[in-house]
Amino acid sequence: MPMDQLAELPATELRRLIGRREVSPVELLESCIARIERLDPAVNAIAARCFARARAEARAAEAAVQRGEPLGRLHGLPVGIKDLQDTAGLLTTHGSPLYRDHVPKADSAQVALVRRAGAIVVAKTNVPEFGAGANSRNPVWGATGNPFDPELNAGGSSGGSAAALACDMLPICTGSDTGGSLRIPAALCGVVGFRPSPGLVPMDGRGLGWTPISVLGPMGRNVADTRLLFAAQLGVDDRDPLSQPLDPDRAGSHRPLDLGGLRVAWTTDFGQCPVGNEVRDLMRARMKRIAHLFHRCEEVSFDFGEADRCFDVIRALNFVARHKETYDRDRAQLGPNIRANYEIGAAMSLADAAWAHAEQTKLFRRFQGTFRDYDLVMAPTTPVSPFPWRQLYLESLDGVRLRNYYHWLALTYFITLTTNPAIALPCGTDGKGMPFGLQVIGRFRGDLALLDAAEELEQVFARMPELGRPRPDLQRLAAPRPELKSIVTAPPPASAFS
């Protein structure tokens, strides 16, 4: 295979070929770097780079293979790390001018685990400022365009990771998810994003350690690649009070199951989420198309109570904990999304916080009741087709003004509140030719069963032309898009491009 095509192979296949000495980690890295240099100017998915260090690590990885040493789960695989996660010696900006020169001295817990498994960190991937919102644009790196149309939004906050995967620039990438940040960009870019149960992937940097709203997780171009990375991210860490064990070998291995034995509940909107009419119609059509695969497949009504207000409070508590000092010192240093979140939280009372946690508990218990009768829940991942990246967020839908800048993410943040594992699975395209992502939700702590089911679904979808994973036309991405950098106000230092 020509070297420039190596990066297109699945991560699982690349790892097997490296272990058999049929692919060199050096050749694979060069293939990824060549694709980054050729395609990234069109989508702006990649933030800080460390190509020189990665090349040295690839040579060391190749030497280890030649010596016959034991190889890690990700040995020799290039990886992109979301720019909210600390990487030793590599710029980590959080998409904020406050951190435009920030070079951590140590890796975060999950980055350390990924590196320990043999992965080679190649670059950081783009995010919204501090991960706030689902449009990956910030004043340090600019905006990430959707690989299917760079004028459109790639989603967020793991938008850089999703776009890099869709363009085959990297075989695996990390992400994180509070209101949908793994699932939404995966759906908009036609890749896989998995939100695991809280505590499985350690979050040593979480300020409110006992709050399960945010998780770290994997992204890949297919389910097998995604779970390969997930298995490497797993680990108990005493800096994360929610940390819990899960067998990496079981997590990384598919166990065949019969879809015909599964009972599936589905919904277009969980009873109250804003969803465009086109997506509602498409979801109904998709479920009609695949209903025969299951023992039962039924549209179900859900009671999510005051989930919007509940998420407002719990999300805002995290922003107050993180940004109070900066806001008090100079609020102008924070972007509009960050200020809005902080101000919502600062106006709340202890009574609001107590109510929100009580409401979340009620929502959790009601939702778990669904799994007495069903094995999976399915819903759309996003309520609309991707909109232009210049539009910071979705202000209205079908003529109805939305509550705030993140209300359009309700399909995913409702599931965040329940803490159930969820995966965004490519499921063909919408009426505009853009990727459609099916959100598949598993039982409480049912991560492995969900991954098994998702892998089976993916295999079936691949045999149904209208449901298979869509691929962007990479030939159309040959031309650079300098406008993606037009919002940069605090460019990173030159050292970020080594």
DOSEDREN-704423 format. One line per 2 residues: number of its first residue (from 1); their letters; for each residue x, y, z of C-alpha. Coordinates in Angstrom, 3 decimals, padded with zeros to 6 digits, m for minus. Each point is the difference from the previous one (the first is absolute). Layout:
<sites>
NUM = A = X,Y,Z ~ ...
</sites>
This chain:
<sites>
1 = MP = 000.000,000.000,000.000 ~ 001.332,003.494,m000.822
3 = MD = 001.199,001.800,003.120 ~ m002.454,002.871,m000.446
5 = QL = m002.898,m002.471,000.316 ~ 001.154,m001.652,003.210
7 = AE = m001.858,002.542,002.125 ~ m003.290,m001.132,m001.546
9 = LP = 000.188,m003.478,001.529 ~ m001.970,m000.720,003.203
11 = AT = 001.955,000.397,003.221 ~ m000.594,m003.638,000.916
13 = EL = 001.467,m001.133,m003.321 ~ 002.954,002.373,000.319
15 = RR = 000.791,m001.353,003.461 ~ m000.054,m003.593,m001.312
17 = LI = 002.259,000.906,m002.908 ~ 002.460,001.759,002.316
19 = GR = 000.133,m003.068,002.223 ~ 000.674,m002.210,m003.039
21 = RE = 002.766,002.355,m001.220 ~ m001.974,000.647,m003.183
23 = VS = m000.430,003.715,000.717 ~ 002.615,002.242,001.536
25 = PV = m001.091,002.533,002.653 ~ 002.303,002.451,m001.779
27 = EL = m001.760,m000.467,m003.344 ~ m003.419,000.268,001.651
29 = LE = 000.920,003.227,001.762 ~ 001.327,001.524,m003.205
31 = SC = m003.233,m000.948,m001.757 ~ m002.004,001.808,002.699
33 = IA = 002.242,003.065,m000.063 ~ m000.259,000.195,m003.792
35 = RI = m003.803,m000.083,000.212 ~ m000.037,002.637,002.740
37 = ER = 002.170,002.314,m002.057 ~ m002.109,m000.582,m003.118
39 = LD = m003.522,000.050,001.443 ~ 000.034,001.938,003.235
41 = PA = 000.185,003.435,m001.680 ~ m003.490,m000.777,m001.342
43 = VN = m001.602,m000.948,003.347 ~ 002.288,001.370,002.749
45 = AI = m000.458,m002.992,002.300 ~ 003.557,m000.124,001.328
47 = AA = 001.271,002.331,002.710 ~ 003.516,m000.261,001.499
49 = RC = 002.302,m002.537,m001.661 ~ 003.024,m001.962,001.175
51 = FA = 001.164,m001.704,m003.183 ~ 003.700,m000.053,000.938
53 = RA = m000.655,m001.753,003.324 ~ m002.492,m002.351,m001.656
55 = RA = 002.578,m000.998,m002.611 ~ 002.511,m000.874,002.721
57 = EA = m002.643,m002.043,001.820 ~ m000.963,m001.780,m003.225
59 = RA = 003.625,m001.022,m000.564 ~ 000.137,m001.329,003.561
61 = AE = m003.268,m001.866,m000.527 ~ 001.355,m001.596,m003.166
63 = AA = 003.171,m001.056,001.791 ~ m002.057,m001.627,002.769
65 = VQ = m001.867,m002.040,m002.607 ~ 003.232,m001.094,m001.631
67 = RG = 001.397,m001.093,003.385 ~ m003.071,m002.101,000.658
69 = EP = m000.978,001.886,003.150 ~ m003.519,m000.257,001.475
71 = LG = m002.181,002.572,m001.732 ~ m002.764,002.097,001.509
73 = RL = m003.590,000.030,m001.173 ~ 000.586,003.168,m002.076
75 = HG = 003.644,m000.574,m000.877 ~ 001.111,002.279,m002.821
77 = LP = m003.434,001.524,m000.649 ~ m000.090,003.791,m000.496
79 = VG = m002.606,001.715,002.172 ~ m001.513,003.467,000.234
81 = IK = m000.711,001.428,003.459 ~ m002.842,002.435,000.564
83 = DL = 001.349,003.444,000.923 ~ m001.720,m000.040,003.394
85 = QD = 002.249,m002.818,001.230 ~ 003.492,000.602,001.380
87 = TA = 002.922,m001.336,m002.028 ~ 003.505,000.171,001.433
89 = GL = 002.218,002.290,m002.052 ~ m002.745,000.775,m002.519
91 = LT = m002.041,003.195,m000.056 ~ m003.453,m000.368,001.575
93 = TH = m002.051,003.160,m000.551 ~ m003.611,m001.031,000.830
95 = GS = m000.770,002.269,m002.955 ~ 000.505,003.042,002.247
97 = PL = 002.390,002.960,m000.273 ~ 000.611,m000.520,003.725
99 = YR = 001.856,m003.215,m000.858 ~ 001.555,000.877,m003.349
101 = DH = 003.503,m000.652,001.486 ~ m000.918,m002.809,002.399
103 = VP = 002.261,m003.051,m000.277 ~ m000.830,m002.562,002.715
105 = KA = 002.793,m001.793,001.797 ~ m001.952,m003.260,000.257
107 = DS = m002.592,m001.970,m001.921 ~ m003.536,m000.273,001.303
109 = AQ = m000.885,m003.438,001.370 ~ m001.682,m001.283,m003.137
111 = VA = 002.681,001.387,m002.330 ~ 002.599,m001.792,002.112
113 = LV = m001.969,m003.249,m000.370 ~ m000.256,000.424,m003.767
115 = RR = 003.722,000.668,m000.308 ~ 000.785,m002.931,002.304
117 = AG = m001.960,m002.218,m002.405 ~ 002.463,000.987,m002.735
119 = AI = m001.870,002.756,m001.836 ~ 001.980,002.851,m001.519
121 = VV = m001.417,003.459,000.708 ~ 000.178,001.932,m003.277
123 = AK = m002.071,003.115,000.676 ~ m002.798,001.646,001.935
125 = TN = m003.448,000.334,m001.558 ~ m002.127,003.131,m000.094
127 = VP = m002.789,000.942,002.447 ~ m002.326,002.887,000.903
129 = EF = 001.410,002.274,002.690 ~ 000.176,m002.118,003.190
131 = GA = m002.194,m002.547,m001.778 ~ m003.116,002.157,000.366
133 = GA = m002.453,m000.701,m002.794 ~ m000.196,m002.252,m003.030
135 = NS = 001.778,002.164,m002.574 ~ 003.764,m000.558,000.070
137 = RN = 001.216,003.564,m000.472 ~ 002.168,002.123,002.271
139 = PV = 002.205,003.117,m000.131 ~ 003.274,m001.976,000.142
141 = WG = m000.356,m002.550,m002.806 ~ m003.069,001.150,m001.906
143 = AT = m002.916,m002.139,m001.153 ~ m000.158,m003.645,m001.051
145 = GN = m001.983,m000.583,m003.184 ~ m002.035,m003.099,m000.724
147 = PF = 001.884,m002.366,m002.364 ~ m003.190,m000.458,m002.058
149 = DP = m000.267,003.776,m000.461 ~ 002.595,002.219,001.726
151 = EL = m002.460,002.890,000.053 ~ m002.036,m001.965,002.549
153 = NA = 000.418,m000.840,003.674 ~ 002.002,m003.104,000.957
155 = GG = m001.684,m000.149,003.405 ~ 001.649,000.128,003.364
157 = SS = 001.514,000.097,002.295 ~ 002.049,m002.885,m001.445
159 = GG = m000.406,001.417,m003.498 ~ 003.682,m000.043,m000.892
161 = SA = 000.244,m003.682,000.887 ~ m003.084,m000.883,m002.040
163 = AA = 001.149,001.939,m003.082 ~ 003.520,m001.464,000.184
165 = LA = m001.454,m003.509,000.095 ~ m002.408,000.642,m002.870
167 = CD = 002.932,001.187,m002.137 ~ 002.139,m003.040,000.946
169 = ML = 002.624,002.331,001.419 ~ 000.251,m002.121,003.158
171 = PI = m001.295,m003.510,000.783 ~ m001.210,000.756,003.548
173 = CT = m000.679,003.143,002.039 ~ m001.029,000.817,003.549
175 = GS = m003.004,002.060,001.008 ~ m002.129,001.027,002.941
177 = DT = m003.728,000.394,000.546 ~ m002.114,002.168,002.288
179 = GG = m003.093,000.824,m002.029 ~ 000.816,m002.095,m003.055
181 = SL = 003.563,000.944,m000.932 ~ 001.029,m003.492,m001.093
183 = RI = m003.292,m000.895,m001.635 ~ m000.940,003.194,m001.870
185 = PA = 003.190,000.543,m002.051 ~ 000.176,m003.722,m000.752
187 = AL = m003.549,000.159,m001.374 ~ 000.643,003.142,m002.055
189 = CG = 003.252,m001.349,m001.486 ~ m001.028,m003.616,m000.605
191 = VV = 002.211,m001.743,002.573 ~ m000.527,m001.755,003.346
193 = GF = m000.008,001.728,003.390 ~ m000.542,m001.957,003.216
195 = RP = m001.043,001.582,003.307 ~ 000.894,m002.620,002.629
197 = SP = m001.371,m000.267,003.504 ~ 001.562,002.502,002.451
199 = GL = 003.138,m001.239,001.713 ~ 001.213,m002.486,m002.598
201 = VP = 002.443,002.393,m001.662 ~ 001.723,001.910,002.815
203 = MD = m000.461,003.782,000.225 ~ 002.716,001.159,002.355
205 = GR = m000.602,003.658,m000.887 ~ m003.712,000.163,000.801
207 = GL = m000.566,002.858,002.469 ~ m003.272,m001.361,001.404
209 = GW = 001.202,m003.553,000.361 ~ m003.269,m001.529,001.168
211 = TP = m002.085,001.395,m002.874 ~ m000.464,m002.501,m002.872
213 = IS = m001.111,002.508,m002.641 ~ 003.293,m000.048,m001.939
215 = VL = 001.855,m003.049,m001.297 ~ 002.965,m000.757,m002.235
217 = GP = m000.290,m002.511,m002.797 ~ 001.119,m001.287,m003.392
219 = MG = m000.749,000.836,m003.618 ~ 000.715,m002.096,m003.061
221 = RN = m001.066,m000.594,m003.560 ~ m001.789,m003.190,000.978
223 = VA = m001.106,m001.694,003.197 ~ 002.925,m002.436,000.170
225 = DT = 002.535,002.845,m000.216 ~ m001.937,001.976,002.601
227 = RL = m000.022,m002.845,002.495 ~ 003.692,m000.710,m000.654
229 = LF = 000.769,003.514,001.262 ~ m002.582,m000.320,002.783
231 = AA = 001.725,m003.121,001.331 ~ 003.263,001.945,000.234
233 = QL = m001.672,002.949,001.764 ~ m001.383,m002.140,002.815
235 = GV = 001.647,000.176,003.393 ~ m000.693,000.561,003.671
237 = DD = 001.545,003.256,001.207 ~ m000.161,001.206,003.604
239 = RD = m000.191,003.626,m001.177 ~ m003.471,m000.687,m001.407
241 = PL = m002.517,m000.847,002.754 ~ m002.375,m001.546,m002.563
243 = SQ = 002.718,m002.289,m001.370 ~ m000.971,m003.666,m000.390
245 = PL = 001.508,m003.050,m001.689 ~ m000.991,m001.666,m003.258
247 = DP = 001.852,m002.862,m001.667 ~ 001.943,001.498,m002.953
249 = DR = 000.184,m003.320,m001.833 ~ m003.774,m000.402,000.100
251 = AG = m000.504,003.670,m000.912 ~ 002.184,m000.336,m003.070
253 = SH = m001.498,m003.249,m001.288 ~ m003.305,m000.368,m001.821
255 = RP = m002.331,m002.715,001.257 ~ m002.470,m000.985,m002.758
257 = LD = m003.665,000.349,000.849 ~ m003.287,m000.587,m001.785
259 = LG = m001.720,003.279,m000.801 ~ m003.160,m002.034,m000.503
261 = GL = m000.211,m000.538,003.728 ~ 000.133,003.679,000.935
263 = RV = m002.895,002.210,001.028 ~ 000.430,003.577,m001.234
265 = AW = m001.797,003.147,001.151 ~ 000.331,003.092,m002.165
267 = TT = m001.017,003.626,000.004 ~ 000.405,003.066,m002.162
269 = DF = 000.290,002.488,002.892 ~ m000.306,m001.587,003.495
271 = GQ = m003.319,001.813,000.240 ~ 001.339,003.565,000.093
273 = CP = 003.360,000.506,m001.731 ~ 000.050,002.486,m002.888
275 = VG = 000.304,m002.022,m003.216 ~ m000.458,001.186,m003.564
277 = NE = m002.779,m001.532,m002.073 ~ 002.479,m001.378,m002.531
279 = VR = 001.862,m001.888,002.706 ~ m003.237,m001.295,001.513
281 = DL = m001.065,m001.374,m003.371 ~ 003.434,m001.471,m000.639
283 = MR = 000.082,m001.702,003.406 ~ m003.393,m001.588,m000.635
285 = AR = 001.159,m001.205,m003.413 ~ 003.221,m001.438,001.431
287 = MK = m001.834,m001.879,002.742 ~ m002.507,m001.400,m002.486
289 = RI = 002.912,m001.169,m002.135 ~ 001.758,m001.869,002.817
291 = AH = m002.940,m001.140,002.153 ~ 000.137,m003.503,m001.477
293 = LF = 003.449,m000.531,001.516 ~ m001.340,m000.171,003.554
295 = HR = m002.369,m002.105,002.075 ~ m001.976,003.166,000.753
297 = CE = 000.459,003.562,m001.209 ~ m002.495,002.492,001.393
299 = EV = m000.404,003.759,000.234 ~ m000.173,000.808,003.715
301 = SF = m001.015,003.071,002.010 ~ 002.409,001.371,002.602
303 = DF = m000.465,002.280,002.998 ~ 003.091,002.159,000.427
305 = GE = m001.659,002.438,002.400 ~ 001.932,003.249,000.284
307 = AD = 003.141,m001.334,m001.633 ~ 000.874,003.300,m001.697
309 = RC = m000.023,001.978,003.243 ~ 001.779,m002.840,001.779
311 = FD = 002.822,000.008,m002.555 ~ 000.206,003.804,000.199
313 = VI = 000.778,m000.181,003.709 ~ 002.367,m002.957,000.011
315 = RA = 001.939,001.302,m003.012 ~ 000.216,003.496,001.492
317 = LN = 001.403,m001.311,003.298 ~ 002.969,m001.368,m001.910
319 = FV = 000.612,003.300,m001.770 ~ m000.122,001.928,003.283
321 = AR = 002.504,m002.388,001.548 ~ 002.333,000.319,m002.985
323 = HK = m000.206,003.676,m000.950 ~ m000.902,002.100,003.054
325 = ET = 003.506,001.322,000.576 ~ 000.474,001.084,m003.626
327 = YD = m003.488,001.489,m000.224 ~ 000.525,002.062,003.155
329 = RD = 003.406,001.185,m001.177 ~ m000.805,000.820,m003.641
331 = RA = m003.120,m001.463,m001.573 ~ 001.007,001.352,m003.422
333 = QL = 002.630,m002.748,m000.162 ~ m002.788,m002.576,m000.262
335 = GP = m002.011,m000.594,m003.156 ~ m003.768,000.621,m000.177
337 = NI = m000.961,m003.639,000.559 ~ 002.176,m000.259,003.109
339 = RA = m001.325,003.271,001.422 ~ m003.590,m001.078,m000.643
341 = NY = 000.518,m003.293,001.803 ~ 001.744,001.650,002.914
343 = EI = m002.664,002.667,000.414 ~ m002.775,m002.599,m000.033
345 = GA = 001.757,m001.841,002.807 ~ 000.929,003.057,002.020
347 = AM = m003.660,001.031,000.188 ~ m001.061,m003.349,001.431
349 = SL = m000.524,m000.945,003.649 ~ 000.727,m003.024,002.135
351 = AD = m003.695,m000.827,m000.323 ~ 000.404,m000.084,m003.797
353 = AA = 002.926,m002.386,000.295 ~ m001.859,m002.306,002.399
355 = WA = m003.055,m000.008,m002.261 ~ 002.096,m000.852,m003.076
357 = HA = 001.700,m002.967,001.619 ~ m003.341,m001.296,001.269
359 = EQ = m001.565,000.443,m003.447 ~ 002.917,m001.796,m001.662
361 = TK = m000.509,m002.925,002.379 ~ m003.686,m000.196,m000.970
363 = LF = 000.864,000.159,m003.692 ~ 002.586,m002.728,000.443
365 = RR = m002.413,m002.350,001.744 ~ m002.798,000.531,m002.517
367 = FQ = 002.298,m000.546,m002.958 ~ 001.465,m003.214,001.436
369 = GT = m003.535,m001.365,000.180 ~ m000.021,m000.059,m003.812
371 = FR = 002.555,m002.803,000.064 ~ m002.354,m002.343,001.800
373 = DY = m001.760,m000.396,m003.343 ~ 002.706,000.953,m002.499
375 = DL = 003.695,m000.695,m000.582 ~ 000.891,003.147,m001.981
377 = VM = m001.393,003.481,m000.518 ~ 000.520,001.788,m003.330
379 = AP = m000.399,003.666,m000.917 ~ 001.524,002.541,m002.367
381 = TT = 003.318,001.429,001.170 ~ m000.583,003.514,m001.337
383 = PV = m003.229,001.860,m000.793 ~ 001.144,001.564,m003.273
385 = SP = 002.422,m000.415,m002.862 ~ 003.293,001.897,000.521
387 = FP = m000.381,003.784,m000.212 ~ 002.718,002.535,m001.014
389 = WR = 002.954,000.206,002.384 ~ m000.260,003.789,m000.045
391 = QL = m003.285,m000.399,001.873 ~ 001.175,m000.472,003.577
393 = YL = m002.991,m002.122,000.975 ~ m003.563,m000.842,m001.007
395 = ES = m002.249,002.850,001.136 ~ m003.360,m001.342,m001.235
397 = LD = m001.461,m003.125,m001.516 ~ m003.027,m000.185,m002.301
399 = GV = m000.900,003.560,000.979 ~ 000.252,m000.545,003.766
401 = RL = 002.700,001.862,001.929 ~ 002.134,m002.274,002.168
403 = RN = 000.636,000.596,003.717 ~ 003.763,000.618,m000.144
405 = YY = 003.085,m000.772,m002.051 ~ 000.082,m003.678,000.916
407 = HW = m003.721,m000.858,m000.022 ~ 000.441,m001.537,m003.461
409 = LA = 002.139,m002.702,001.674 ~ m002.873,m001.347,002.115
411 = LT = m000.119,m003.373,m001.788 ~ 003.418,m000.786,001.422
413 = YF = 000.011,001.892,003.301 ~ m003.198,m001.741,001.115
415 = IT = 001.997,m003.251,m000.128 ~ 002.939,001.661,001.739
417 = LT = m002.323,000.542,002.973 ~ m000.893,m003.701,000.156
419 = TN = 003.711,m001.041,m000.125 ~ m000.796,m002.907,m002.352
421 = PA = 002.678,m000.864,m002.563 ~ m000.821,001.226,m003.500
423 = IA = 001.578,m000.238,m003.425 ~ m000.453,002.026,m003.186
425 = LP = m000.041,m002.411,m002.925 ~ 000.159,001.095,m003.669
427 = CG = m003.290,m000.865,m001.702 ~ 000.087,001.316,m003.557
429 = TD = m000.691,003.595,m000.982 ~ m002.814,002.486,000.406
431 = GK = m001.961,001.772,m002.730 ~ 002.852,002.472,m000.475
433 = GM = 002.619,m002.690,m000.519 ~ 001.560,000.566,003.423
435 = PF = 000.697,m002.817,002.485 ~ m002.812,m001.204,002.235
437 = GL = 001.012,m001.394,003.386 ~ m002.191,m002.451,001.894
439 = QV = 000.319,000.337,003.786 ~ m000.120,m003.448,001.608
441 = IG = m000.334,m000.129,003.791 ~ 000.732,m002.988,002.199
443 = RF = m000.938,m001.122,003.476 ~ 001.468,001.652,003.090
445 = RG = 003.642,m001.181,000.131 ~ m000.691,m002.092,m003.080
447 = DL = 002.945,001.316,m002.005 ~ 001.220,m003.316,m001.345
449 = AL = m003.408,m001.272,m001.088 ~ m000.612,003.332,m001.744
451 = LD = 003.295,m000.202,m001.872 ~ m000.767,m003.564,m001.073
453 = AA = m003.421,001.032,m001.304 ~ 001.441,003.053,m001.763
455 = EE = 002.583,m002.123,m001.784 ~ m002.710,m002.389,m001.199
457 = LE = m002.127,002.933,m001.190 ~ 002.945,001.522,m001.823
459 = QV = 000.612,m003.245,m001.875 ~ m003.647,m000.170,m001.060
461 = FA = m000.036,003.667,m001.046 ~ 003.061,m000.599,m002.176
463 = RM = m002.039,m002.507,m002.025 ~ m002.845,002.503,m000.489
465 = PE = 001.260,002.678,m002.438 ~ m002.199,002.787,001.355
467 = LG = 001.089,m000.649,003.612 ~ 003.756,m000.530,m000.281
469 = RP = 002.581,002.461,001.255 ~ 000.249,002.949,m002.417
471 = RP = 003.427,001.189,m001.117 ~ 000.953,003.567,m000.936
473 = DL = 001.363,000.798,m003.441 ~ 003.608,000.652,000.935
475 = QR = 000.804,001.264,m003.498 ~ m002.245,002.988,000.724
477 = LA = 002.138,000.784,003.037 ~ 003.128,000.746,m001.984
479 = AP = m000.444,003.788,000.220 ~ 000.961,001.757,003.250
481 = RP = m002.710,001.961,001.817 ~ 001.736,002.994,001.594
483 = EL = m003.384,001.344,001.151 ~ m000.033,m002.689,002.711
485 = KS = 002.764,002.008,001.681 ~ m001.849,003.308,m000.320
487 = IV = m001.188,000.010,003.625 ~ 003.493,m000.467,001.449
489 = TA = 000.861,002.869,002.349 ~ 002.774,m001.596,002.057
491 = PP = 002.020,m002.309,m002.276 ~ 002.072,m002.766,001.626
493 = PA = 003.781,000.291,000.162 ~ 002.089,m001.246,m002.924
495 = SA = 001.195,m002.915,002.149 ~ m003.495,m001.513,m000.247
497 = FS = 000.698,m001.087,m003.581 ~ 003.104,m002.108,000.537
</sites>
